[in-house]
Amino acid sequence: MKLREALVGAVVVTLLAGSSLEAQTASAAKSSGPGGSYWIVLGSDRDGMNRAYSIRPDGSRLTPLLPKSRSHAPQVVSGDGRVVAYNDGYVSRADGTGLRRIGKGGWSMALSRDGRMLAFTAPDGIWVVGTNGRGRRRVVSGRWTFEPDFSPDTTAIAYSSFVGDDEFLFVKPLHGKRRRLGLGKRPKWSPDGRWIAYAASDGAYVVRPNGTQRRRVAQGAVEFSWSPNGKQLAFNAGYLGIVDAAGRHVRKLDTRGIEPSFVVWALDGRRLFVTLMGQLWTVGRDGRGLRRLTSAGGNAALG
């Protein structure tokens, strides 16, 4: 959380362009590269205020997502690219329309894949609420709980919590008892629901939601992002890399010697978006086509 705040809390998420959200989803699957038929949403403080913008993958047509009177900082996007949640308890459609407040806000936010549920950390635990503003309730009690992430079917959350001096991973059904998975933090459920990736002191690991088949997949990795098909992880280990869920076939991508941060995937799985020296860049998953998209303010990728 401190790193995100230091980078103005900005978020970069792939979303789709078109006359309707349904049409957008279909068009993204057909995108073929940096000139494809999708947009990016990012948070930037280029004018002194942290705001949401949209931009084409080639860096053109930078446009505020909301009116200037609305300076809400985007924090997270739903897995289907349709809903954006903001740090002060607001949500909107991914094109900025339908902006509405559903609560007082929180931190360590997560949206369900379909955008219908929001989970967030508050001083007294982890809460969930519908993005229609209904059904608000606390699902985890306690002060030291962090980083919730919804399972793809929205029946459970993974999160981390301190027990004594150590931080542990948990899986908590929305209706049921929690399960402790072991030491770790920053859990991220794979889109196919088969794995949970998490960070440990010596790198990124994956584990089954039932706690079995734990293995390290990226030594030294401190950040990571699942590919849309759940088969690969992009990660930052001082370099930008891609590895499969088995921990094999590690590929290093060229970032001109600049350490990356906040790497996320395009929804079509063909490109990555990554922060280098505070600016947003894009590169193909094959390591080709590295291109800078922004040149002002602070911009931080978030998946």
N, C-alpha and C positions, 0 to 999 in steps of 0.2 A: 504494500500500500504506500509506503514512504517513497519508493521509486516512482510509482505512478504519479503521486502528488508533485514530486520534483519535476516531472515532465509534463506539468500542467494538467494532469489527469485526462489527457486527450485519448480518444479512441479512434482506431481505424478499423472499419469493418467493410467487407465487400457487400454490396447490395446491388440490386438489379434495376435497370432503367426500362421504362415502358409505360403504357397507359394504365395498367392495373398491376397489382402485386402478383396475380396469377400469371399474367403475361411475362412479368419480370422473371419469375422463377423458371419458366420455360426457356426464356432467351439466354439466361446465364449458362445453362447446360450446353448451349451451342457456341458459347464464346470460344474464340480460337487464339487469343493473344492479347497484347496490350491495347489493341484497338477494338476489343470485343464489346459486346452490347451490354455492359454493366457499368455501374458507377462505384465509387468508394465514398463512404462517409468518414470524415475525420474531425477531430477536435483540434483547434489551433488558437493560439493567443496572438496571432499575427497583428491584430489591431489593438492589443492591450487587454482584451477580454477573451476568456476561453469560450469559444463558440463552436457550433457544429457547422460543417461545410460538406458539400458534395463536390466531387471532382472525377473527371474521366481517368481511366487507368493510364492514359498517356500524359497526364498532368494538365490537360486543358479544361476549360470551362469550370473553374473554381467558383462555387456559388454558395452563399449562406443557406443553410438548411431551414433556419427559422428567421423571423424578422429580427432586426437589431435590438428591439425592445425585449427580446427573449434571449438571454445569455446562458441558457442551461448547458452544462457541460455533459456531453454524451459519455456514458460509462460502459455499456454493454449492448450487444445486439443479439436477437434470437437466432438460433441455428439456421432457420429458414430465411433469414435476412429481411424479415418483414416488420419487426418491432425494435425500437431503440429505447433504452431506459437511460435516464439522466440522474445526476448525483443528488438532486433535490426533490426526489419523489415524483417526477414527471415521467410519462412515457408518450411516445408518438408512433405513428407509422413511419416506415423507413424513408418516406419522402418528406417528412416533417409535418404532415397533416395529422389531424386528430390529436393534437397535443392536449394532455389532460393530467391532472395531478391525482395520484392514487394513494399518497401517504406523505409522511414527513421526510422521507429519504433515509439513506443509510450508507453503508460502504460494503465492499466485497460483494457486489451485486452479481446475480446470475439470472438469466431469462431461460424459461423452458424453450425447447426447440421450436414449438409452435407459437411462442410468444404470448401464451395465455396466462403464464404464471411468472411472478418475480420473487426471487429469494434475496434476502439482504441481511447483513450483520448489523445489529444494534447493540447498545451497551449491555442489554440483558439477554442476549442470545441471538438466534437466527430465526427470522420471520419469513413467512410466505404470504403473498397476496395475489389475487387475480389482477391482470392488467386492466380489467374493467372496474377495479376498485373494490371488489367484493371478496369475502372469505379471508380476510386478514387474520392470521393466527401465528403464534409462536410454536415452532416445531423443535427447537433445541434451546434449552435454558443454560445460562452461564455467561460470565463476562468474557472469558478467553476462548471464544469460538470465532472461526475465520473462514473466508473463502468458500462459500457454498457453491456447488455445481450440480445441476439437475441431471438425473439419468435421462436418456433419450425418450423414455416412455413417461416421464414426469411422475413416476411413482415413488422416487426416493431422491435424496441429495447425498452427495459426498461433501465432506468438510474436514477441516483440521481444528484441533483444540489442544490446549495445554493441559497435561496431567502432571502435576508437580512441575519440574523444570523441563520436561520433554514435550514436544509437539507430536501428536498422533493423528492418524487418519481415521475417519469414521464413515460408515454408510448408515444413513438413517432413513428408513421408509417414512413417508409422510404420515402413515398410520401404522405404527409398530415400533419395536425396540431397535436401538442402534447396535451396530456391530463395529468393533475396533479392528482395523486392518494392520496396524503396526506404526512405526515411526514414519513421519513424513509430513509434507505440507503442499499447498497449492494443487489440490487434486483437480483433474480434468477428465471427465468421462469421454470415452471414444464415441463417435457418432453411431456406431453399430451396437453400443452397449456392452461389448465383450471385455473391455479393459478400462482401468482407471490409471492414468498417468499421474505421477506426482514427483515432487522434488525432494531430494535428500542431500546430505552433506557432501556426497561424492558423485552426484549426478542425477539424471532423470531415470525413474523406474516405471515399470508397468506392473499391475497386479489385477487378477480377476476380482470382480465385485464381492466374491465370497472369501477373498483373502488368499487364494491359492495361486500358484504359478508366478510368483514374484520374480522379477529379474531386472537387472540394470540394462538400459538400452543406449544411454549416451553418457559417457564419463565426463564429469565436469559441467554438465548442462545445468543452467540455472533458470531458463525459460523454455517453453515448448508450446506447440500448437498442433492439434490433430488435423490431418488431411480430411476432407469431406467424406471419404469412403472409410475412414477409420483404420487404414492399413499402414499409414506412415505418420511420423512425427517430424516436424521442423523444430529445430532447437538452436539455442544460443549457448555455446560453450567457449566463448571468446572468439568464435567463428560461427558462421551460419551453416548449419548442417541439416541433412535429412536422413532419417533412419527408419527401417521398418519396425513393426511392433515386436518382432523377434530379436531385435538388437543387432541385426545383420545389415550388410550393404549400406554402410555409412557413406554419404556423399557430401563433400565440402563444396560450398558455393562461394564464388568470388565476390567479396564486398570491398575490394580495393584496400584491404588491410585495415578497415574500420570495424571495430567491434559492434555487432548488431544488438538490437533490443526490440522487444514487442513485435515478434514475427507472427503473422497470421496468413492464412490461405485464402485465395480467391474461392468463391463457392463452386467454380468449375474445376478446382484442383490443379489448374495449369500454371498458376503464378503464385508468388508469395509477395506480401507487402511487409516492409521492415523499416525500422527507424535506424538511421545512421547519422550520428552527430546531430540529433534533434530533428532531422528532416526525414520525410517519407520517401522511400525508394521502392521500386518494384523489380523483381527478377523472376525469370522463368524457373520452374522446378528443375529444369535441366542445367541451371546455372547460367543460362544465356540471357542477354537482353537487359542487363542491369541499367536502370534508368532512375534519375531523381525526379520526383513529382512536385515537391514543394521547395521553397527557398527562403521562407520567412517564418518567424515565430517558433514555438515549440510544438512538435507533432509526435505523438507516441502511439505506436500500433498496439492494439489490444484485441484479443480474440474472443 
